[in-house]
Amino acid sequence: MSTSAVPSVLFVCVHNAGRSQMGAAFLTHLGGDRVQVRSAGSAPAEAVNPAVVEAMQEVGIDISAATPKVLTVEAVESSDVVITMGCGDACPYFPGKRYLDWKLDDPAGQGVAAVRPIRDEIGRRIRGLLADLGIEAA
């Protein structure tokens, strides 16, 4: 990866309503304009999980305006790192991309108390990812 290019990271989860939204929000929050962030799902939900919105608000990150998006081949093709989030989602494979699968509990149908540990684990992994990419967390 060249030092002049901004790395691009795609978070993938089936409904794009919980884990992938938290990952994208943390990476945007901590990486700023030093990283390009996308999230998508193969079967996007109507809206982001309200408990996920609340849990992120507790750490000062507002994702209330976020909307689930459909996963496209173009999104995968234009990303340097593709992170699936333990959702068993099928993701197009392209040689030369870095694929990570983060096994995480599903926050769907859970209250905010159950979402907090998932949120905190995603935040921890995002800090590790930023370190791997050579980007200092904001």
mmCIF file of the C-alpha atoms, coordinates in Angstrom:
data_MODEL
# 
_entry.id   MODEL 
# 
loop_
_atom_site.group_PDB 
_atom_site.id 
_atom_site.type_symbol 
_atom_site.label_atom_id 
_atom_site.label_alt_id 
_atom_site.label_comp_id 
_atom_site.label_asym_id 
_atom_site.label_entity_id 
_atom_site.label_seq_id 
_atom_site.pdbx_PDB_ins_code 
_atom_site.Cartn_x 
_atom_site.Cartn_y 
_atom_site.Cartn_z 
_atom_site.occupancy 
_atom_site.B_iso_or_equiv 
_atom_site.pdbx_formal_charge 
_atom_site.auth_seq_id 
_atom_site.auth_comp_id 
_atom_site.auth_asym_id 
_atom_site.auth_atom_id 
_atom_site.pdbx_PDB_model_num 
ATOM 1   C CA . MET A 1 1   ? 0.000   0.000   0.000  1.00 0.00 ? 1   MET A CA 1 
ATOM 2   C CA . SER A 1 2   ? 1.537   3.321   -0.985 1.00 0.00 ? 2   SER A CA 1 
ATOM 3   C CA . THR A 1 3   ? 1.885   6.010   1.658  1.00 0.00 ? 3   THR A CA 1 
ATOM 4   C CA . SER A 1 4   ? 0.126   8.581   -0.549 1.00 0.00 ? 4   SER A CA 1 
ATOM 5   C CA . ALA A 1 5   ? -3.061  6.537   -0.980 1.00 0.00 ? 5   ALA A CA 1 
ATOM 6   C CA . VAL A 1 6   ? -5.739  6.587   1.683  1.00 0.00 ? 6   VAL A CA 1 
ATOM 7   C CA . PRO A 1 7   ? -6.575  2.986   2.617  1.00 0.00 ? 7   PRO A CA 1 
ATOM 8   C CA . SER A 1 8   ? -10.165 1.917   2.058  1.00 0.00 ? 8   SER A CA 1 
ATOM 9   C CA . VAL A 1 9   ? -12.004 -0.407  4.457  1.00 0.00 ? 9   VAL A CA 1 
ATOM 10  C CA . LEU A 1 10  ? -15.356 -2.113  3.850  1.00 0.00 ? 10  LEU A CA 1 
ATOM 11  C CA . PHE A 1 11  ? -17.406 -3.612  6.706  1.00 0.00 ? 11  PHE A CA 1 
ATOM 12  C CA . VAL A 1 12  ? -19.829 -6.349  5.655  1.00 0.00 ? 12  VAL A CA 1 
ATOM 13  C CA . CYS A 1 13  ? -22.697 -7.920  7.584  1.00 0.00 ? 13  CYS A CA 1 
ATOM 14  C CA . VAL A 1 14  ? -25.936 -9.408  6.252  1.00 0.00 ? 14  VAL A CA 1 
ATOM 15  C CA . HIS A 1 15  ? -28.312 -6.649  7.414  1.00 0.00 ? 15  HIS A CA 1 
ATOM 16  C CA . ASN A 1 16  ? -25.783 -3.781  7.712  1.00 0.00 ? 16  ASN A CA 1 
ATOM 17  C CA . ALA A 1 17  ? -27.740 -2.636  10.763 1.00 0.00 ? 17  ALA A CA 1 
ATOM 18  C CA . GLY A 1 18  ? -25.493 -3.424  13.732 1.00 0.00 ? 18  GLY A CA 1 
ATOM 19  C CA . ARG A 1 19  ? -21.913 -4.695  13.776 1.00 0.00 ? 19  ARG A CA 1 
ATOM 20  C CA . SER A 1 20  ? -20.890 -3.305  10.390 1.00 0.00 ? 20  SER A CA 1 
ATOM 21  C CA . GLN A 1 21  ? -22.413 0.083   11.236 1.00 0.00 ? 21  GLN A CA 1 
ATOM 22  C CA . MET A 1 22  ? -20.518 0.193   14.551 1.00 0.00 ? 22  MET A CA 1 
ATOM 23  C CA . GLY A 1 23  ? -17.268 -0.784  12.817 1.00 0.00 ? 23  GLY A CA 1 
ATOM 24  C CA . ALA A 1 24  ? -17.686 1.877   10.154 1.00 0.00 ? 24  ALA A CA 1 
ATOM 25  C CA . ALA A 1 25  ? -18.617 4.527   12.728 1.00 0.00 ? 25  ALA A CA 1 
ATOM 26  C CA . PHE A 1 26  ? -15.635 3.754   14.977 1.00 0.00 ? 26  PHE A CA 1 
ATOM 27  C CA . LEU A 1 27  ? -13.224 3.741   12.035 1.00 0.00 ? 27  LEU A CA 1 
ATOM 28  C CA . THR A 1 28  ? -14.612 7.031   10.700 1.00 0.00 ? 28  THR A CA 1 
ATOM 29  C CA . HIS A 1 29  ? -14.465 8.550   14.202 1.00 0.00 ? 29  HIS A CA 1 
ATOM 30  C CA . LEU A 1 30  ? -10.916 7.381   14.989 1.00 0.00 ? 30  LEU A CA 1 
ATOM 31  C CA . GLY A 1 31  ? -9.390  7.444   11.505 1.00 0.00 ? 31  GLY A CA 1 
ATOM 32  C CA . GLY A 1 32  ? -10.912 10.644  10.177 1.00 0.00 ? 32  GLY A CA 1 
ATOM 33  C CA . ASP A 1 33  ? -9.918  11.522  6.617  1.00 0.00 ? 33  ASP A CA 1 
ATOM 34  C CA . ARG A 1 34  ? -6.871  9.225   6.806  1.00 0.00 ? 34  ARG A CA 1 
ATOM 35  C CA . VAL A 1 35  ? -9.030  6.230   5.886  1.00 0.00 ? 35  VAL A CA 1 
ATOM 36  C CA . GLN A 1 36  ? -11.979 5.713   3.539  1.00 0.00 ? 36  GLN A CA 1 
ATOM 37  C CA . VAL A 1 37  ? -14.825 3.788   5.181  1.00 0.00 ? 37  VAL A CA 1 
ATOM 38  C CA . ARG A 1 38  ? -17.778 1.883   3.719  1.00 0.00 ? 38  ARG A CA 1 
ATOM 39  C CA . SER A 1 39  ? -20.278 -0.592  5.134  1.00 0.00 ? 39  SER A CA 1 
ATOM 40  C CA . ALA A 1 40  ? -22.826 -2.780  3.393  1.00 0.00 ? 40  ALA A CA 1 
ATOM 41  C CA . GLY A 1 41  ? -24.874 -5.964  3.623  1.00 0.00 ? 41  GLY A CA 1 
ATOM 42  C CA . SER A 1 42  ? -26.227 -8.600  1.262  1.00 0.00 ? 42  SER A CA 1 
ATOM 43  C CA . ALA A 1 43  ? -29.778 -8.161  2.639  1.00 0.00 ? 43  ALA A CA 1 
ATOM 44  C CA . PRO A 1 44  ? -29.829 -4.678  4.212  1.00 0.00 ? 44  PRO A CA 1 
ATOM 45  C CA . ALA A 1 45  ? -32.385 -3.944  6.906  1.00 0.00 ? 45  ALA A CA 1 
ATOM 46  C CA . GLU A 1 46  ? -34.789 -0.994  6.744  1.00 0.00 ? 46  GLU A CA 1 
ATOM 47  C CA . ALA A 1 47  ? -32.898 0.886   9.470  1.00 0.00 ? 47  ALA A CA 1 
ATOM 48  C CA . VAL A 1 48  ? -29.951 0.676   11.837 1.00 0.00 ? 48  VAL A CA 1 
ATOM 49  C CA . ASN A 1 49  ? -30.737 -1.215  15.072 1.00 0.00 ? 49  ASN A CA 1 
ATOM 50  C CA . PRO A 1 50  ? -31.960 1.402   17.632 1.00 0.00 ? 50  PRO A CA 1 
ATOM 51  C CA . ALA A 1 51  ? -30.007 -0.290  20.460 1.00 0.00 ? 51  ALA A CA 1 
ATOM 52  C CA . VAL A 1 52  ? -26.843 0.046   18.340 1.00 0.00 ? 52  VAL A CA 1 
ATOM 53  C CA . VAL A 1 53  ? -27.566 3.757   17.758 1.00 0.00 ? 53  VAL A CA 1 
ATOM 54  C CA . GLU A 1 54  ? -28.043 4.222   21.531 1.00 0.00 ? 54  GLU A CA 1 
ATOM 55  C CA . ALA A 1 55  ? -24.885 2.278   22.441 1.00 0.00 ? 55  ALA A CA 1 
ATOM 56  C CA . MET A 1 56  ? -22.784 4.323   20.019 1.00 0.00 ? 56  MET A CA 1 
ATOM 57  C CA . GLN A 1 57  ? -24.311 7.553   21.334 1.00 0.00 ? 57  GLN A CA 1 
ATOM 58  C CA . GLU A 1 58  ? -23.029 6.563   24.801 1.00 0.00 ? 58  GLU A CA 1 
ATOM 59  C CA . VAL A 1 59  ? -19.451 6.753   23.480 1.00 0.00 ? 59  VAL A CA 1 
ATOM 60  C CA . GLY A 1 60  ? -20.072 10.048  21.691 1.00 0.00 ? 60  GLY A CA 1 
ATOM 61  C CA . ILE A 1 61  ? -20.594 8.709   18.165 1.00 0.00 ? 61  ILE A CA 1 
ATOM 62  C CA . ASP A 1 62  ? -23.878 9.646   16.451 1.00 0.00 ? 62  ASP A CA 1 
ATOM 63  C CA . ILE A 1 63  ? -25.004 7.118   13.838 1.00 0.00 ? 63  ILE A CA 1 
ATOM 64  C CA . SER A 1 64  ? -28.691 8.071   13.955 1.00 0.00 ? 64  SER A CA 1 
ATOM 65  C CA . ALA A 1 65  ? -28.547 9.226   10.318 1.00 0.00 ? 65  ALA A CA 1 
ATOM 66  C CA . ALA A 1 66  ? -26.802 6.053   9.059  1.00 0.00 ? 66  ALA A CA 1 
ATOM 67  C CA . THR A 1 67  ? -28.728 3.797   6.686  1.00 0.00 ? 67  THR A CA 1 
ATOM 68  C CA . PRO A 1 68  ? -28.095 0.184   5.721  1.00 0.00 ? 68  PRO A CA 1 
ATOM 69  C CA . LYS A 1 69  ? -26.689 -0.174  2.192  1.00 0.00 ? 69  LYS A CA 1 
ATOM 70  C CA . VAL A 1 70  ? -26.606 -3.069  -0.256 1.00 0.00 ? 70  VAL A CA 1 
ATOM 71  C CA . LEU A 1 71  ? -23.292 -4.840  -0.828 1.00 0.00 ? 71  LEU A CA 1 
ATOM 72  C CA . THR A 1 72  ? -21.990 -4.361  -4.364 1.00 0.00 ? 72  THR A CA 1 
ATOM 73  C CA . VAL A 1 73  ? -19.116 -5.967  -6.234 1.00 0.00 ? 73  VAL A CA 1 
ATOM 74  C CA . GLU A 1 74  ? -17.779 -2.446  -6.836 1.00 0.00 ? 74  GLU A CA 1 
ATOM 75  C CA . ALA A 1 75  ? -17.599 -1.733  -3.086 1.00 0.00 ? 75  ALA A CA 1 
ATOM 76  C CA . VAL A 1 76  ? -15.481 -4.848  -2.536 1.00 0.00 ? 76  VAL A CA 1 
ATOM 77  C CA . GLU A 1 77  ? -13.358 -4.212  -5.619 1.00 0.00 ? 77  GLU A CA 1 
ATOM 78  C CA . SER A 1 78  ? -12.519 -0.657  -4.531 1.00 0.00 ? 78  SER A CA 1 
ATOM 79  C CA . SER A 1 79  ? -11.610 -1.585  -0.930 1.00 0.00 ? 79  SER A CA 1 
ATOM 80  C CA . ASP A 1 80  ? -8.153  -2.502  0.379  1.00 0.00 ? 80  ASP A CA 1 
ATOM 81  C CA . VAL A 1 81  ? -9.475  -4.294  3.464  1.00 0.00 ? 81  VAL A CA 1 
ATOM 82  C CA . VAL A 1 82  ? -12.797 -6.180  3.661  1.00 0.00 ? 82  VAL A CA 1 
ATOM 83  C CA . ILE A 1 83  ? -14.020 -7.069  7.153  1.00 0.00 ? 83  ILE A CA 1 
ATOM 84  C CA . THR A 1 84  ? -16.863 -9.535  7.552  1.00 0.00 ? 84  THR A CA 1 
ATOM 85  C CA . MET A 1 85  ? -18.296 -9.568  11.036 1.00 0.00 ? 85  MET A CA 1 
ATOM 86  C CA . GLY A 1 86  ? -19.072 -13.177 11.870 1.00 0.00 ? 86  GLY A CA 1 
ATOM 87  C CA . CYS A 1 87  ? -22.325 -13.044 9.957  1.00 0.00 ? 87  CYS A CA 1 
ATOM 88  C CA . GLY A 1 88  ? -21.506 -15.782 7.462  1.00 0.00 ? 88  GLY A CA 1 
ATOM 89  C CA . ASP A 1 89  ? -22.140 -13.281 4.682  1.00 0.00 ? 89  ASP A CA 1 
ATOM 90  C CA . ALA A 1 90  ? -21.014 -14.207 1.191  1.00 0.00 ? 90  ALA A CA 1 
ATOM 91  C CA . CYS A 1 91  ? -18.562 -11.651 -0.096 1.00 0.00 ? 91  CYS A CA 1 
ATOM 92  C CA . PRO A 1 92  ? -17.124 -11.475 -3.614 1.00 0.00 ? 92  PRO A CA 1 
ATOM 93  C CA . TYR A 1 93  ? -13.456 -12.452 -3.565 1.00 0.00 ? 93  TYR A CA 1 
ATOM 94  C CA . PHE A 1 94  ? -10.804 -10.430 -5.356 1.00 0.00 ? 94  PHE A CA 1 
ATOM 95  C CA . PRO A 1 95  ? -7.095  -11.327 -5.281 1.00 0.00 ? 95  PRO A CA 1 
ATOM 96  C CA . GLY A 1 96  ? -4.922  -8.741  -3.585 1.00 0.00 ? 96  GLY A CA 1 
ATOM 97  C CA . LYS A 1 97  ? -7.538  -7.666  -1.050 1.00 0.00 ? 97  LYS A CA 1 
ATOM 98  C CA . ARG A 1 98  ? -7.052  -8.241  2.653  1.00 0.00 ? 98  ARG A CA 1 
ATOM 99  C CA . TYR A 1 99  ? -10.011 -10.146 4.136  1.00 0.00 ? 99  TYR A CA 1 
ATOM 100 C CA . LEU A 1 100 ? -10.661 -10.328 7.876  1.00 0.00 ? 100 LEU A CA 1 
ATOM 101 C CA . ASP A 1 101 ? -13.528 -12.149 9.594  1.00 0.00 ? 101 ASP A CA 1 
ATOM 102 C CA . TRP A 1 102 ? -14.315 -10.792 13.019 1.00 0.00 ? 102 TRP A CA 1 
ATOM 103 C CA . LYS A 1 103 ? -16.450 -13.304 14.942 1.00 0.00 ? 103 LYS A CA 1 
ATOM 104 C CA . LEU A 1 104 ? -18.837 -11.142 16.953 1.00 0.00 ? 104 LEU A CA 1 
ATOM 105 C CA . ASP A 1 105 ? -22.188 -11.717 18.636 1.00 0.00 ? 105 ASP A CA 1 
ATOM 106 C CA . ASP A 1 106 ? -25.204 -10.440 16.730 1.00 0.00 ? 106 ASP A CA 1 
ATOM 107 C CA . PRO A 1 107 ? -26.869 -7.424  18.385 1.00 0.00 ? 107 PRO A CA 1 
ATOM 108 C CA . ALA A 1 108 ? -30.162 -8.015  16.489 1.00 0.00 ? 108 ALA A CA 1 
ATOM 109 C CA . GLY A 1 109 ? -33.085 -8.164  18.879 1.00 0.00 ? 109 GLY A CA 1 
ATOM 110 C CA . GLN A 1 110 ? -30.860 -7.317  21.851 1.00 0.00 ? 110 GLN A CA 1 
ATOM 111 C CA . GLY A 1 111 ? -31.169 -4.413  24.241 1.00 0.00 ? 111 GLY A CA 1 
ATOM 112 C CA . VAL A 1 112 ? -28.480 -1.790  24.686 1.00 0.00 ? 112 VAL A CA 1 
ATOM 113 C CA . ALA A 1 113 ? -26.961 -3.692  27.650 1.00 0.00 ? 113 ALA A CA 1 
ATOM 114 C CA . ALA A 1 114 ? -26.190 -6.642  25.340 1.00 0.00 ? 114 ALA A CA 1 
ATOM 115 C CA . VAL A 1 115 ? -24.879 -4.322  22.609 1.00 0.00 ? 115 VAL A CA 1 
ATOM 116 C CA . ARG A 1 116 ? -22.299 -2.557  24.837 1.00 0.00 ? 116 ARG A CA 1 
ATOM 117 C CA . PRO A 1 117 ? -19.780 -5.451  25.034 1.00 0.00 ? 117 PRO A CA 1 
ATOM 118 C CA . ILE A 1 118 ? -20.056 -5.971  21.254 1.00 0.00 ? 118 ILE A CA 1 
ATOM 119 C CA . ARG A 1 119 ? -19.508 -2.232  20.728 1.00 0.00 ? 119 ARG A CA 1 
ATOM 120 C CA . ASP A 1 120 ? -16.487 -2.229  23.035 1.00 0.00 ? 120 ASP A CA 1 
ATOM 121 C CA . GLU A 1 121 ? -14.928 -5.241  21.274 1.00 0.00 ? 121 GLU A CA 1 
ATOM 122 C CA . ILE A 1 122 ? -15.428 -3.593  17.877 1.00 0.00 ? 122 ILE A CA 1 
ATOM 123 C CA . GLY A 1 123 ? -13.819 -0.403  19.191 1.00 0.00 ? 123 GLY A CA 1 
ATOM 124 C CA . ARG A 1 124 ? -10.826 -2.416  20.429 1.00 0.00 ? 124 ARG A CA 1 
ATOM 125 C CA . ARG A 1 125 ? -10.449 -4.179  17.074 1.00 0.00 ? 125 ARG A CA 1 
ATOM 126 C CA . ILE A 1 126 ? -10.729 -0.882  15.161 1.00 0.00 ? 126 ILE A CA 1 
ATOM 127 C CA . ARG A 1 127 ? -7.836  0.554   17.192 1.00 0.00 ? 127 ARG A CA 1 
ATOM 128 C CA . GLY A 1 128 ? -5.803  -2.553  16.279 1.00 0.00 ? 128 GLY A CA 1 
ATOM 129 C CA . LEU A 1 129 ? -6.759  -2.187  12.615 1.00 0.00 ? 129 LEU A CA 1 
ATOM 130 C CA . LEU A 1 130 ? -5.665  1.458   12.600 1.00 0.00 ? 130 LEU A CA 1 
ATOM 131 C CA . ALA A 1 131 ? -2.309  0.431   14.124 1.00 0.00 ? 131 ALA A CA 1 
ATOM 132 C CA . ASP A 1 132 ? -1.949  -2.264  11.406 1.00 0.00 ? 132 ASP A CA 1 
ATOM 133 C CA . LEU A 1 133 ? -2.644  0.396   8.755  1.00 0.00 ? 133 LEU A CA 1 
ATOM 134 C CA . GLY A 1 134 ? -0.072  2.752   10.323 1.00 0.00 ? 134 GLY A CA 1 
ATOM 135 C CA . ILE A 1 135 ? -2.740  5.317   11.232 1.00 0.00 ? 135 ILE A CA 1 
ATOM 136 C CA . GLU A 1 136 ? -2.771  6.934   14.649 1.00 0.00 ? 136 GLU A CA 1 
ATOM 137 C CA . ALA A 1 137 ? -6.208  6.877   16.285 1.00 0.00 ? 137 ALA A CA 1 
ATOM 138 C CA . ALA A 1 138 ? -7.718  10.323  16.820 1.00 0.00 ? 138 ALA A CA 1 
# 
